[in-house]
Structure formats: C-alpha cells, structure tokens
Amino acid sequence: MKSALASLRKTFLSFRFAIKGLRFLTRREHNFRFHLFAMGGTVIAGLFLDLPKTDWALIITMCGLVLGTEAINTSIEKLADHVCPEHHPAIGVIKDIAAAGVLIISLMALVVGLLVFIPALINY
C-alpha cells in the first residue's frame, strides 16, 4: 500500500511540474501565446461552422502537435542558452533545427485547417 501511495504522490508531482512549465510558456513565450491565440480562433471558427467530430479530432490533434512542438522547441532553446550563453555556431544550428520542427508542424496544421475549413465554408 505504501508504494502505491508513493507512486501516486510522484505522479501528482509530475503534473505539478508540467503545469509549472505550462504557466512559464503562457506567461513568457510570445510564440506559444501566438499559437494559443491561433488555436482560440480556430476553435471559435469550428464552433461557428459546427464541424463534425472527425474534423474536430483533426483540429485538436494538430493544435496539440503545434503547442507540444513549441514547448519542446522552447526547452531546447532554454537548455542551449544555459549550456552556452555566448553565441556558438553549433548551438545556433541546433536551435534553428528545433525551430524548423515547429515550422513544419505549423505548416501541416495550416494544410489540415484548409482541408477542414474550406469545405465547411463552402457548405455554409
């Protein structure tokens, strides 16, 4: 019984740390807030157009991928800045690649959004 409680406590602490990270992202990271704003607009448009469940599944999945990728990108940038505060070409390449990951996912989200919303607008 004691190990089950310890495991539950450890899980609860993990959620606390994740929420702490989410607060950091929403308060200090401009790009994360931009993606949240875009997600809010997408949700409002989806509610207005009364999207079917399958379209919602695609939209929610893409929003989660964009936000998650942005969080990973931010963590890579923060770690790189901590390890090497001065400019270093290799660190710059690493940060650029992480940013490219966000760009790739964001462009795919845009494509999915167009595939969902253009037909919905035409049928509206």
Helices and strands as residue ranges (DSSP letters): H 2-28, H 30-49, H 53-83, H 89-123
